[in-house]
Every structure is written in C-alpha cells, then in structure tokens.
Amino acid sequence: MFPAHPSKLPGVDVLSDVIALMRTGRPTSALVRWHAPWGQRFPAVPGSAGFQVVLSGSCLLATASEPVRLNAGDVLFLPHGHGYTLLGEPSAEPAEPRWEPDREPALLVRDTVGEPGAGPVTVTLCGGYRIEAEHAHPLLRELPEVLHLPGGQPGAAEAVALLAREAQEPGLGTDTLLPALLDVLLLYVLRAHVGGVSGPGGAAGEAGRTGWAAALVDPAVGAALAAIHAEPDRPWTVASLGARAGLSRAAFARRFHERVGQPPLAYLTWWRMTTAARLLRTTDTPLSVLAARSGYTSEYSFAHAFKRTYGIPPGRYRGGRRDEETT
C-alpha cells in the first residue's frame, strides 16, 4: 500500500525526475492476443527497459525456481533490458522471439498468437523504453531484474484500465495518451518499490540500511534530495542542505553518504550536469541560461564544470547530439 499523504514519501518528486531522465524518445509497444496454448521468449535488449501489462486473462512468468502467476491488471517492469519468458500454462513450450518491441518504429503494433477458439485468451501490452546509460539515475541501476506490481493497486489500476482502452480503441490523441499513461504506470511501479522498502514501522530508517530506495523514504535525506531536484540553481552547501533535512552538518553529511553512496555536493554537481546535458540535447536553451539554472555565475565556470564531467565543452556536446540525430 502507498502512504496516505505525499509528505510520507519525500522522494516522490525525485521519482518524477528519474522518469524524465531515464528514456529517450517515446516508448514502443505491442498489443498481443495470446490464444492458448502458447509460450514466448522475449530477448534481452541492452540499453532498454521493458514492460508487460496484463490487460485480460492470465499467464506465467518463467523463473529459475517456479513460475509466477500474472493476472489481469498486473504490471512487470524490467529495468535492465534482460530477457524473460512468458507462458500460457506451465507445460507450454516457449517459442523463439517474434519481434523486439523497443526496436519497432510504431508507437503501437498489434499481433495475434495462436488460433482463435483454441483455448483461453490473454491480452498483454508489452514494449520498451530506450535508455541512455550515461544519464540514467542511480536509482535505476539499483533496481532488481524484475519489478512486479500486482493488479488492483490504487492509482495503478486506473492507469491500466485507461491503457487498455486506448490500446484497444485508439482515438484522437492516443499517440500522446499512450506514452503519458505508460510513464504514469511506471511511476506507480517505482513508487510501490520505494514504499516497500520502508516496511511496517519505517524500516527504512534502521541503522545500516543503504540504497536509493531507502534514501527516498528517509525523511531527512529525502527532504535534501527533493530540495536539490527542485532548486539546483541555489548555492547549496552541506550546512544549508543539513538545515533543510533537520540535521547538523556532520550528521547530515554522514547520513546522506550512507544512504546515497556519495557526498551531498557530489550528488548536487551530478544532478546539475545531468540536467544540463538533457537540456542541451533536447532544447535550444542558451548556455547563459543553462549556467544560471545550474547554479553557476558565468558561462565559463559552467562550461568548465561540464567539460570536467563529460570530457567536451557544452557547445560541442550539443552539436554532437544533433549530428547523431540526423544520421
């Protein structure tokens, strides 16, 4: 279950930024009707994250131990692009891959597997996001191989219902709605994962707990992360971030490093440069504006910091990205 009030989950806005950073372009997807008996292998696709949404019926996710039952409304998120297998029934023989959804040029394709009337029908929406590894948030790198969000979760259930309707009965605006709904659903998956770390009684606050999911539900560290993400242009110091977290400078620095894995100002610099890189490759924002948004008083100091991070000046980085897009 999710916390009843947003203040209980201080990292929720950071999750929004994770989604904004994690992918390039739009997701691609396939609406598939599976007629039993069936089984399907889905290939590993490096540099991508995959998803499966069970819109109706049921199936099994094959694992090393025993299959996991997936029912209508269930969502799978595979953040590292690993391969996996779905089965219509335990004895089904999985077929070799038919397609690679993340390489399909269309936003949504449709397919039917098996003979109608041969057995129960399962309908899934599968697909993938293209990931830019150099800009991926550390939270994504820490995620397990598969995240499973059971059906019926508040919010996610409504998003699944809307996805089913748009995929099965597209209309005006579907090309905008589908990617937006997939982002919404992904946020619910990540929110459930992060919230699960806290556990009954706030287990995320236990001594020795590490990792990004724990950091986001830690009230002090989460407050500092939210401040950095909301106002990267502010001249933050360890002391001012500690004050935002409600801790002394030393206590905050130690706690932040334990949870996040790096010092507060190192993460601040990473976030500033990552945000600037995203704007450089997606907008025409002048360097002077990017410098100010990144907390630098001059283009020179900004360009120096950017080159130290990416190895080239921001102007060349922007030009290189445009050259890639035209080839």
Buried (B, 14 or more C-beta within 10 A) or exposed (E): EBEEEEEBBBBBBBBBBBBEBBBBEBBBBBBBBBBBBBBBBBBBBEBBBBBBBBBBBBBBBBEEEEBBEBBBBBBBBBBBBBEBBBBBBEEBEBEEBBBBBBEBEEBBBEEEBBEEEEBBBBBBBBBBBBBBEEBBBBBBEBBEEBBBBEBEBEBBBBBBEBBBBBBBEBEEEBEEBBBBBBBBBBBBBBBBBBBBBBEEEEEBBEEEBEBBBBBBBBBBBBBBBBBBBEEBEEEBEBEBBBBBBEBEBEEBBEBBBBBBBEBBBEBBBBBBBBBBBBBBBEEEEEBEEBBBBBBBEEBEEBBEBBBEBBEEBBEEBBEBEEEEEEE
